[in-house]
Amino acid sequence: MLSNNSVVHVKLISIPYYLTHPYADSRKRARKKWRQSPKGKAWDKKYGQRPAVKARRKELYIQRLIRECANER
């Protein structure tokens, strides 16, 4: 049993990109199917209207404009 004062050290292992979870492709297909369903489309629309999401998209839009202007010069 661990006391409150004990410290547990955990070594984090990075998994190479080619060793993905066995169900990763299935989950990806399921998410895509759900997002294209009426319920998923409604959720996506509501999510895009959140103030935090709008602010993040606006910031990315401004950064993209700045990058494009810098590339034209």
PDB file of N, CA, C and O in Angstrom, chain B, residues numbered from 101:
ATOM      1  N   MET B 101       0.845  -1.187   0.000  1.00  0.00           N
ATOM      2  CA  MET B 101       0.000   0.000   0.000  1.00  0.00           C
ATOM      3  C   MET B 101       0.887   1.245   0.000  1.00  0.00           C
ATOM      4  O   MET B 101       1.883   1.296   0.721  1.00  0.00           O
ATOM      5  N   LEU B 102       0.534   2.233  -0.794  1.00  0.00           N
ATOM      6  CA  LEU B 102       1.294   3.465  -0.872  1.00  0.00           C
ATOM      7  C   LEU B 102       0.803   4.458   0.171  1.00  0.00           C
ATOM      8  O   LEU B 102      -0.399   4.636   0.367  1.00  0.00           O
ATOM      9  N   SER B 103       1.749   5.094   0.829  1.00  0.00           N
ATOM     10  CA  SER B 103       1.347   6.150   1.746  1.00  0.00           C
ATOM     11  C   SER B 103       1.199   7.446   0.958  1.00  0.00           C
ATOM     12  O   SER B 103       1.555   7.500  -0.219  1.00  0.00           O
ATOM     13  N   ASN B 104       0.691   8.462   1.580  1.00  0.00           N
ATOM     14  CA  ASN B 104       0.476   9.745   0.904  1.00  0.00           C
ATOM     15  C   ASN B 104       1.788  10.430   0.549  1.00  0.00           C
ATOM     16  O   ASN B 104       1.811  11.277  -0.344  1.00  0.00           O
ATOM     17  N   ASN B 105       2.880  10.086   1.226  1.00  0.00           N
ATOM     18  CA  ASN B 105       4.162  10.747   1.002  1.00  0.00           C
ATOM     19  C   ASN B 105       5.008  10.055  -0.069  1.00  0.00           C
ATOM     20  O   ASN B 105       6.028  10.601  -0.490  1.00  0.00           O
ATOM     21  N   SER B 106       4.612   8.890  -0.507  1.00  0.00           N
ATOM     22  CA  SER B 106       5.440   8.161  -1.457  1.00  0.00           C
ATOM     23  C   SER B 106       5.281   8.730  -2.865  1.00  0.00           C
ATOM     24  O   SER B 106       4.231   9.259  -3.231  1.00  0.00           O
ATOM     25  N   VAL B 107       6.350   8.604  -3.635  1.00  0.00           N
ATOM     26  CA  VAL B 107       6.366   9.104  -5.003  1.00  0.00           C
ATOM     27  C   VAL B 107       6.486   7.917  -5.936  1.00  0.00           C
ATOM     28  O   VAL B 107       7.327   7.041  -5.733  1.00  0.00           O
ATOM     29  N   VAL B 108       5.664   7.888  -6.937  1.00  0.00           N
ATOM     30  CA  VAL B 108       5.715   6.814  -7.913  1.00  0.00           C
ATOM     31  C   VAL B 108       6.331   7.377  -9.182  1.00  0.00           C
ATOM     32  O   VAL B 108       5.852   8.373  -9.724  1.00  0.00           O
ATOM     33  N   HIS B 109       7.386   6.744  -9.651  1.00  0.00           N
ATOM     34  CA  HIS B 109       8.043   7.163 -10.879  1.00  0.00           C
ATOM     35  C   HIS B 109       7.560   6.282 -12.013  1.00  0.00           C
ATOM     36  O   HIS B 109       7.607   5.055 -11.926  1.00  0.00           O
ATOM     37  N   VAL B 110       7.100   6.910 -13.067  1.00  0.00           N
ATOM     38  CA  VAL B 110       6.608   6.180 -14.224  1.00  0.00           C
ATOM     39  C   VAL B 110       7.428   6.606 -15.425  1.00  0.00           C
ATOM     40  O   VAL B 110       7.584   7.797 -15.692  1.00  0.00           O
ATOM     41  N   LYS B 111       7.943   5.642 -16.137  1.00  0.00           N
ATOM     42  CA  LYS B 111       8.706   5.944 -17.336  1.00  0.00           C
ATOM     43  C   LYS B 111       7.745   5.976 -18.514  1.00  0.00           C
ATOM     44  O   LYS B 111       7.062   4.989 -18.789  1.00  0.00           O
ATOM     45  N   LEU B 112       7.690   7.092 -19.201  1.00  0.00           N
ATOM     46  CA  LEU B 112       6.817   7.230 -20.358  1.00  0.00           C
ATOM     47  C   LEU B 112       7.514   6.662 -21.582  1.00  0.00           C
ATOM     48  O   LEU B 112       8.669   6.979 -21.864  1.00  0.00           O
ATOM     49  N   ILE B 113       6.808   5.838 -22.283  1.00  0.00           N
ATOM     50  CA  ILE B 113       7.356   5.214 -23.477  1.00  0.00           C
ATOM     51  C   ILE B 113       6.664   5.828 -24.678  1.00  0.00           C
ATOM     52  O   ILE B 113       5.435   5.840 -24.757  1.00  0.00           O
ATOM     53  N   SER B 114       7.445   6.333 -25.605  1.00  0.00           N
ATOM     54  CA  SER B 114       6.840   6.875 -26.821  1.00  0.00           C
ATOM     55  C   SER B 114       6.651   5.732 -27.814  1.00  0.00           C
ATOM     56  O   SER B 114       7.572   4.959 -28.075  1.00  0.00           O
ATOM     57  N   ILE B 115       5.464   5.641 -28.352  1.00  0.00           N
ATOM     58  CA  ILE B 115       5.133   4.588 -29.294  1.00  0.00           C
ATOM     59  C   ILE B 115       5.386   5.113 -30.703  1.00  0.00           C
ATOM     60  O   ILE B 115       4.896   6.187 -31.052  1.00  0.00           O
ATOM     61  N   PRO B 116       6.130   4.388 -31.507  1.00  0.00           N
ATOM     62  CA  PRO B 116       6.356   4.835 -32.887  1.00  0.00           C
ATOM     63  C   PRO B 116       5.038   4.961 -33.648  1.00  0.00           C
ATOM     64  O   PRO B 116       4.071   4.249 -33.373  1.00  0.00           O
ATOM     65  N   TYR B 117       5.023   5.885 -34.612  1.00  0.00           N
ATOM     66  CA  TYR B 117       3.789   6.162 -35.343  1.00  0.00           C
ATOM     67  C   TYR B 117       3.266   4.948 -36.082  1.00  0.00           C
ATOM     68  O   TYR B 117       2.064   4.867 -36.333  1.00  0.00           O
ATOM     69  N   TYR B 118       4.112   4.010 -36.437  1.00  0.00           N
ATOM     70  CA  TYR B 118       3.661   2.857 -37.209  1.00  0.00           C
ATOM     71  C   TYR B 118       3.073   1.766 -36.324  1.00  0.00           C
ATOM     72  O   TYR B 118       2.514   0.800 -36.843  1.00  0.00           O
ATOM     73  N   LEU B 119       3.183   1.891 -34.999  1.00  0.00           N
ATOM     74  CA  LEU B 119       2.562   0.930 -34.095  1.00  0.00           C
ATOM     75  C   LEU B 119       1.319   1.562 -33.480  1.00  0.00           C
ATOM     76  O   LEU B 119       1.338   1.986 -32.324  1.00  0.00           O
ATOM     77  N   THR B 120       0.261   1.620 -34.238  1.00  0.00           N
ATOM     78  CA  THR B 120      -0.964   2.235 -33.757  1.00  0.00           C
ATOM     79  C   THR B 120      -1.839   1.184 -33.094  1.00  0.00           C
ATOM     80  O   THR B 120      -1.549  -0.011 -33.148  1.00  0.00           O
ATOM     81  N   HIS B 121      -2.891   1.637 -32.480  1.00  0.00           N
ATOM     82  CA  HIS B 121      -3.834   0.743 -31.822  1.00  0.00           C
ATOM     83  C   HIS B 121      -4.524  -0.118 -32.877  1.00  0.00           C
ATOM     84  O   HIS B 121      -4.808   0.364 -33.973  1.00  0.00           O
ATOM     85  N   PRO B 122      -4.797  -1.385 -32.564  1.00  0.00           N
ATOM     86  CA  PRO B 122      -5.414  -2.267 -33.565  1.00  0.00           C
ATOM     87  C   PRO B 122      -6.766  -1.763 -34.080  1.00  0.00           C
ATOM     88  O   PRO B 122      -7.141  -2.038 -35.220  1.00  0.00           O
ATOM     89  N   TYR B 123      -7.497  -1.023 -33.233  1.00  0.00           N
ATOM     90  CA  TYR B 123      -8.828  -0.559 -33.638  1.00  0.00           C
ATOM     91  C   TYR B 123      -8.812   0.863 -34.182  1.00  0.00           C
ATOM     92  O   TYR B 123      -9.877   1.437 -34.409  1.00  0.00           O
ATOM     93  N   ALA B 124      -7.643   1.446 -34.397  1.00  0.00           N
ATOM     94  CA  ALA B 124      -7.562   2.853 -34.808  1.00  0.00           C
ATOM     95  C   ALA B 124      -8.308   3.116 -36.110  1.00  0.00           C
ATOM     96  O   ALA B 124      -9.033   4.106 -36.211  1.00  0.00           O
ATOM     97  N   ASP B 125      -8.147   2.257 -37.099  1.00  0.00           N
ATOM     98  CA  ASP B 125      -8.818   2.470 -38.386  1.00  0.00           C
ATOM     99  C   ASP B 125     -10.323   2.353 -38.245  1.00  0.00           C
ATOM    100  O   ASP B 125     -11.070   3.127 -38.843  1.00  0.00           O
ATOM    101  N   SER B 126     -10.769   1.387 -37.457  1.00  0.00           N
ATOM    102  CA  SER B 126     -12.199   1.195 -37.242  1.00  0.00           C
ATOM    103  C   SER B 126     -12.807   2.409 -36.542  1.00  0.00           C
ATOM    104  O   SER B 126     -13.890   2.869 -36.903  1.00  0.00           O
ATOM    105  N   ARG B 127     -12.099   2.918 -35.539  1.00  0.00           N
ATOM    106  CA  ARG B 127     -12.592   4.098 -34.816  1.00  0.00           C
ATOM    107  C   ARG B 127     -12.644   5.312 -35.729  1.00  0.00           C
ATOM    108  O   ARG B 127     -13.582   6.106 -35.667  1.00  0.00           O
ATOM    109  N   LYS B 128     -11.627   5.452 -36.579  1.00  0.00           N
ATOM    110  CA  LYS B 128     -11.592   6.576 -37.518  1.00  0.00           C
ATOM    111  C   LYS B 128     -12.791   6.521 -38.456  1.00  0.00           C
ATOM    112  O   LYS B 128     -13.434   7.541 -38.702  1.00  0.00           O
ATOM    113  N   ARG B 129     -13.095   5.337 -38.982  1.00  0.00           N
ATOM    114  CA  ARG B 129     -14.252   5.185 -39.870  1.00  0.00           C
ATOM    115  C   ARG B 129     -15.549   5.486 -39.120  1.00  0.00           C
ATOM    116  O   ARG B 129     -16.446   6.126 -39.669  1.00  0.00           O
ATOM    117  N   ALA B 130     -15.655   5.034 -37.880  1.00  0.00           N
ATOM    118  CA  ALA B 130     -16.860   5.267 -37.085  1.00  0.00           C
ATOM    119  C   ALA B 130     -17.055   6.757 -36.808  1.00  0.00           C
ATOM    120  O   ALA B 130     -18.172   7.267 -36.893  1.00  0.00           O
ATOM    121  N   ARG B 131     -15.954   7.461 -36.472  1.00  0.00           N
ATOM    122  CA  ARG B 131     -16.060   8.911 -36.238  1.00  0.00           C
ATOM    123  C   ARG B 131     -16.496   9.632 -37.498  1.00  0.00           C
ATOM    124  O   ARG B 131     -17.327  10.539 -37.445  1.00  0.00           O
ATOM    125  N   LYS B 132     -15.936   9.231 -38.638  1.00  0.00           N
ATOM    126  CA  LYS B 132     -16.306   9.864 -39.910  1.00  0.00           C
ATOM    127  C   LYS B 132     -17.782   9.630 -40.219  1.00  0.00           C
ATOM    128  O   LYS B 132     -18.492  10.542 -40.642  1.00  0.00           O
ATOM    129  N   LYS B 133     -18.232   8.397 -40.002  1.00  0.00           N
ATOM    130  CA  LYS B 133     -19.634   8.066 -40.260  1.00  0.00           C
ATOM    131  C   LYS B 133     -20.547   8.873 -39.343  1.00  0.00           C
ATOM    132  O   LYS B 133     -21.579   9.382 -39.780  1.00  0.00           O
ATOM    133  N   TRP B 134     -20.162   8.992 -38.059  1.00  0.00           N
ATOM    134  CA  TRP B 134     -20.983   9.729 -37.110  1.00  0.00           C
ATOM    135  C   TRP B 134     -21.031  11.212 -37.466  1.00  0.00           C
ATOM    136  O   TRP B 134     -22.091  11.833 -37.388  1.00  0.00           O
ATOM    137  N   ARG B 135     -19.874  11.793 -37.862  1.00  0.00           N
ATOM    138  CA  ARG B 135     -19.847  13.215 -38.199  1.00  0.00           C
ATOM    139  C   ARG B 135     -20.716  13.525 -39.409  1.00  0.00           C
ATOM    140  O   ARG B 135     -21.210  14.645 -39.540  1.00  0.00           O
ATOM    141  N   GLN B 136     -20.913  12.544 -40.304  1.00  0.00           N
ATOM    142  CA  GLN B 136     -21.727  12.759 -41.490  1.00  0.00           C
ATOM    143  C   GLN B 136     -23.211  12.463 -41.238  1.00  0.00           C
ATOM    144  O   GLN B 136     -24.051  12.704 -42.105  1.00  0.00           O
ATOM    145  N   SER B 137     -23.531  11.937 -40.045  1.00  0.00           N
ATOM    146  CA  SER B 137     -24.931  11.669 -39.717  1.00  0.00           C
ATOM    147  C   SER B 137     -25.608  12.980 -39.321  1.00  0.00           C
ATOM    148  O   SER B 137     -24.919  13.949 -38.999  1.00  0.00           O
ATOM    149  N   PRO B 138     -26.940  13.031 -39.337  1.00  0.00           N
ATOM    150  CA  PRO B 138     -27.629  14.271 -38.940  1.00  0.00           C
ATOM    151  C   PRO B 138     -27.272  14.716 -37.522  1.00  0.00           C
ATOM    152  O   PRO B 138     -27.103  15.909 -37.270  1.00  0.00           O
ATOM    153  N   LYS B 139     -27.157  13.761 -36.597  1.00  0.00           N
ATOM    154  CA  LYS B 139     -26.809  14.090 -35.216  1.00  0.00           C
ATOM    155  C   LYS B 139     -25.391  14.670 -35.134  1.00  0.00           C
ATOM    156  O   LYS B 139     -25.150  15.628 -34.400  1.00  0.00           O
ATOM    157  N   GLY B 140     -24.459  14.084 -35.891  1.00  0.00           N
ATOM    158  CA  GLY B 140     -23.076  14.568 -35.902  1.00  0.00           C
ATOM    159  C   GLY B 140     -22.972  15.946 -36.541  1.00  0.00           C
ATOM    160  O   GLY B 140     -22.220  16.798 -36.069  1.00  0.00           O
ATOM    161  N   LYS B 141     -23.727  16.164 -37.613  1.00  0.00           N
ATOM    162  CA  LYS B 141     -23.710  17.477 -38.271  1.00  0.00           C
ATOM    163  C   LYS B 141     -24.260  18.551 -37.343  1.00  0.00           C
ATOM    164  O   LYS B 141     -23.749  19.670 -37.307  1.00  0.00           O
ATOM    165  N   ALA B 142     -25.315  18.205 -36.587  1.00  0.00           N
ATOM    166  CA  ALA B 142     -25.890  19.171 -35.644  1.00  0.00           C
ATOM    167  C   ALA B 142     -24.890  19.500 -34.540  1.00  0.00           C
ATOM    168  O   ALA B 142     -24.749  20.657 -34.144  1.00  0.00           O
ATOM    169  N   TRP B 143     -24.195  18.467 -34.044  1.00  0.00           N
ATOM    170  CA  TRP B 143     -23.192  18.693 -33.007  1.00  0.00           C
ATOM    171  C   TRP B 143     -22.077  19.577 -33.542  1.00  0.00           C
ATOM    172  O   TRP B 143     -21.630  20.495 -32.855  1.00  0.00           O
ATOM    173  N   ASP B 144     -21.624  19.310 -34.758  1.00  0.00           N
ATOM    174  CA  ASP B 144     -20.536  20.062 -35.356  1.00  0.00           C
ATOM    175  C   ASP B 144     -20.910  21.535 -35.518  1.00  0.00           C
ATOM    176  O   ASP B 144     -20.084  22.420 -35.295  1.00  0.00           O
ATOM    177  N   LYS B 145     -22.157  21.788 -35.908  1.00  0.00           N
ATOM    178  CA  LYS B 145     -22.619  23.165 -36.076  1.00  0.00           C
ATOM    179  C   LYS B 145     -22.638  23.886 -34.728  1.00  0.00           C
ATOM    180  O   LYS B 145     -22.181  25.024 -34.623  1.00  0.00           O
ATOM    181  N   LYS B 146     -23.166  23.220 -33.697  1.00  0.00           N
ATOM    182  CA  LYS B 146     -23.209  23.821 -32.358  1.00  0.00           C
ATOM    183  C   LYS B 146     -21.793  24.068 -31.831  1.00  0.00           C
ATOM    184  O   LYS B 146     -21.524  25.098 -31.214  1.00  0.00           O
ATOM    185  N   TYR B 147     -20.898  23.119 -32.078  1.00  0.00           N
ATOM    186  CA  TYR B 147     -19.515  23.247 -31.605  1.00  0.00           C
ATOM    187  C   TYR B 147     -18.842  24.454 -32.248  1.00  0.00           C
ATOM    188  O   TYR B 147     -18.125  25.198 -31.580  1.00  0.00           O
ATOM    189  N   GLY B 148     -19.071  24.645 -33.534  1.00  0.00           N
ATOM    190  CA  GLY B 148     -18.464  25.770 -34.244  1.00  0.00           C
ATOM    191  C   GLY B 148     -18.970  27.114 -33.775  1.00  0.00           C
ATOM    192  O   GLY B 148     -18.320  28.132 -34.015  1.00  0.00           O
ATOM    193  N   GLN B 149     -20.109  27.148 -33.114  1.00  0.00           N
ATOM    194  CA  GLN B 149     -20.684  28.410 -32.637  1.00  0.00           C
ATOM    195  C   GLN B 149     -20.241  28.769 -31.221  1.00  0.00           C
ATOM    196  O   GLN B 149     -20.625  29.819 -30.706  1.00  0.00           O
ATOM    197  N   ARG B 150     -19.438  27.911 -30.580  1.00  0.00           N
ATOM    198  CA  ARG B 150     -18.956  28.208 -29.231  1.00  0.00           C
ATOM    199  C   ARG B 150     -17.982  29.388 -29.290  1.00  0.00           C
ATOM    200  O   ARG B 150     -17.181  29.478 -30.221  1.00  0.00           O
ATOM    201  N   PRO B 151     -18.042  30.293 -28.308  1.00  0.00           N
ATOM    202  CA  PRO B 151     -17.165  31.464 -28.323  1.00  0.00           C
ATOM    203  C   PRO B 151     -15.671  31.119 -28.350  1.00  0.00           C
ATOM    204  O   PRO B 151     -14.897  31.769 -29.054  1.00  0.00           O
ATOM    205  N   ALA B 152     -15.272  30.115 -27.597  1.00  0.00           N
ATOM    206  CA  ALA B 152     -13.853  29.741 -27.559  1.00  0.00           C
ATOM    207  C   ALA B 152     -13.388  29.212 -28.909  1.00  0.00           C
ATOM    208  O   ALA B 152     -12.269  29.490 -29.340  1.00  0.00           O
ATOM    209  N   VAL B 153     -14.245  28.455 -29.570  1.00  0.00           N
ATOM    210  CA  VAL B 153     -13.896  27.889 -30.869  1.00  0.00           C
ATOM    211  C   VAL B 153     -13.842  28.993 -31.918  1.00  0.00           C
ATOM    212  O   VAL B 153     -12.950  29.006 -32.766  1.00  0.00           O
ATOM    213  N   LYS B 154     -14.800  29.920 -31.859  1.00  0.00           N
ATOM    214  CA  LYS B 154     -14.793  31.045 -32.790  1.00  0.00           C
ATOM    215  C   LYS B 154     -13.520  31.872 -32.637  1.00  0.00           C
ATOM    216  O   LYS B 154     -12.914  32.275 -33.629  1.00  0.00           O
ATOM    217  N   ALA B 155     -13.115  32.124 -31.386  1.00  0.00           N
ATOM    218  CA  ALA B 155     -11.912  32.919 -31.140  1.00  0.00           C
ATOM    219  C   ALA B 155     -10.673  32.195 -31.663  1.00  0.00           C
ATOM    220  O   ALA B 155      -9.792  32.823 -32.249  1.00  0.00           O
ATOM    221  N   ARG B 156     -10.600  30.882 -31.456  1.00  0.00           N
ATOM    222  CA  ARG B 156      -9.447  30.113 -31.928  1.00  0.00           C
ATOM    223  C   ARG B 156      -9.377  30.113 -33.449  1.00  0.00           C
ATOM    224  O   ARG B 156      -8.299  30.266 -34.023  1.00  0.00           O
ATOM    225  N   ARG B 157     -10.518  29.943 -34.100  1.00  0.00           N
ATOM    226  CA  ARG B 157     -10.542  29.953 -35.572  1.00  0.00           C
ATOM    227  C   ARG B 157     -10.179  31.324 -36.126  1.00  0.00           C
ATOM    228  O   ARG B 157      -9.487  31.429 -37.139  1.00  0.00           O
ATOM    229  N   LYS B 158     -10.649  32.374 -35.455  1.00  0.00           N
ATOM    230  CA  LYS B 158     -10.326  33.724 -35.897  1.00  0.00           C
ATOM    231  C   LYS B 158      -8.820  33.964 -35.782  1.00  0.00           C
ATOM    232  O   LYS B 158      -8.213  34.547 -36.681  1.00  0.00           O
ATOM    233  N   GLU B 159      -8.216  33.515 -34.676  1.00  0.00           N
ATOM    234  CA  GLU B 159      -6.782  33.679 -34.486  1.00  0.00           C
ATOM    235  C   GLU B 159      -5.996  32.918 -35.555  1.00  0.00           C
ATOM    236  O   GLU B 159      -5.015  33.436 -36.088  1.00  0.00           O
ATOM    237  N   LEU B 160      -6.416  31.704 -35.869  1.00  0.00           N
ATOM    238  CA  LEU B 160      -5.749  30.924 -36.918  1.00  0.00           C
ATOM    239  C   LEU B 160      -5.900  31.594 -38.282  1.00  0.00           C
ATOM    240  O   LEU B 160      -4.970  31.585 -39.089  1.00  0.00           O
ATOM    241  N   TYR B 161      -7.070  32.173 -38.538  1.00  0.00           N
ATOM    242  CA  TYR B 161      -7.317  32.876 -39.793  1.00  0.00           C
ATOM    243  C   TYR B 161      -6.368  34.068 -39.936  1.00  0.00           C
ATOM    244  O   TYR B 161      -5.794  34.289 -41.002  1.00  0.00           O
ATOM    245  N   ILE B 162      -6.211  34.827 -38.861  1.00  0.00           N
ATOM    246  CA  ILE B 162      -5.319  35.994 -38.887  1.00  0.00           C
ATOM    247  C   ILE B 162      -3.876  35.548 -39.106  1.00  0.00           C
ATOM    248  O   ILE B 162      -3.147  36.160 -39.887  1.00  0.00           O
ATOM    249  N   GLN B 163      -3.465  34.483 -38.418  1.00  0.00           N
ATOM    250  CA  GLN B 163      -2.099  33.977 -38.595  1.00  0.00           C
ATOM    251  C   GLN B 163      -1.861  33.508 -40.024  1.00  0.00           C
ATOM    252  O   GLN B 163      -0.784  33.727 -40.578  1.00  0.00           O
ATOM    253  N   ARG B 164      -2.858  32.867 -40.620  1.00  0.00           N
ATOM    254  CA  ARG B 164      -2.725  32.406 -42.005  1.00  0.00           C
ATOM    255  C   ARG B 164      -2.600  33.595 -42.955  1.00  0.00           C
ATOM    256  O   ARG B 164      -1.796  33.564 -43.886  1.00  0.00           O
ATOM    257  N   LEU B 165      -3.395  34.647 -42.722  1.00  0.00           N
ATOM    258  CA  LEU B 165      -3.294  35.855 -43.557  1.00  0.00           C
ATOM    259  C   LEU B 165      -1.902  36.470 -43.454  1.00  0.00           C
ATOM    260  O   LEU B 165      -1.330  36.887 -44.462  1.00  0.00           O
ATOM    261  N   ILE B 166      -1.362  36.529 -42.255  1.00  0.00           N
ATOM    262  CA  ILE B 166      -0.034  37.100 -42.059  1.00  0.00           C
ATOM    263  C   ILE B 166       1.011  36.275 -42.800  1.00  0.00           C
ATOM    264  O   ILE B 166       1.892  36.829 -43.457  1.00  0.00           O
ATOM    265  N   ARG B 167       0.912  34.924 -42.695  1.00  0.00           N
ATOM    266  CA  ARG B 167       1.855  34.060 -43.388  1.00  0.00           C
ATOM    267  C   ARG B 167       1.767  34.234 -44.905  1.00  0.00           C
ATOM    268  O   ARG B 167       2.790  34.271 -45.588  1.00  0.00           O
ATOM    269  N   GLU B 168       0.537  34.342 -45.432  1.00  0.00           N
ATOM    270  CA  GLU B 168       0.357  34.511 -46.869  1.00  0.00           C
ATOM    271  C   GLU B 168       0.927  35.834 -47.352  1.00  0.00           C
ATOM    272  O   GLU B 168       1.547  35.902 -48.413  1.00  0.00           O
ATOM    273  N   CYS B 169       0.712  36.891 -46.566  1.00  0.00           N
ATOM    274  CA  CYS B 169       1.264  38.190 -46.927  1.00  0.00           C
ATOM    275  C   CYS B 169       2.787  38.163 -46.897  1.00  0.00           C
ATOM    276  O   CYS B 169       3.438  38.779 -47.741  1.00  0.00           O
ATOM    277  N   ALA B 170       3.353  37.457 -45.934  1.00  0.00           N
ATOM    278  CA  ALA B 170       4.818  37.364 -45.828  1.00  0.00           C
ATOM    279  C   ALA B 170       5.399  36.571 -47.009  1.00  0.00           C
ATOM    280  O   ALA B 170       6.498  36.867 -47.478  1.00  0.00           O
ATOM    281  N   ASN B 171       4.671  35.583 -47.474  1.00  0.00           N
ATOM    282  CA  ASN B 171       5.145  34.758 -48.598  1.00  0.00           C
ATOM    283  C   ASN B 171       5.083  35.507 -49.920  1.00  0.00           C
ATOM    284  O   ASN B 171       5.851  35.207 -50.834  1.00  0.00           O
ATOM    285  N   GLU B 172       4.179  36.479 -50.037  1.00  0.00           N
ATOM    286  CA  GLU B 172       4.038  37.223 -51.295  1.00  0.00           C
ATOM    287  C   GLU B 172       5.188  38.179 -51.520  1.00  0.00           C
ATOM    288  O   GLU B 172       5.484  38.551 -52.656  1.00  0.00           O
ATOM    289  N   ARG B 173       5.831  38.574 -50.452  1.00  0.00           N
ATOM    290  CA  ARG B 173       6.919  39.558 -50.565  1.00  0.00           C
ATOM    291  C   ARG B 173       8.183  38.944 -51.039  1.00  0.00           C
ATOM    292  O   ARG B 173       9.189  39.637 -51.186  1.00  0.00           O
TER     293      ARG B 173
END
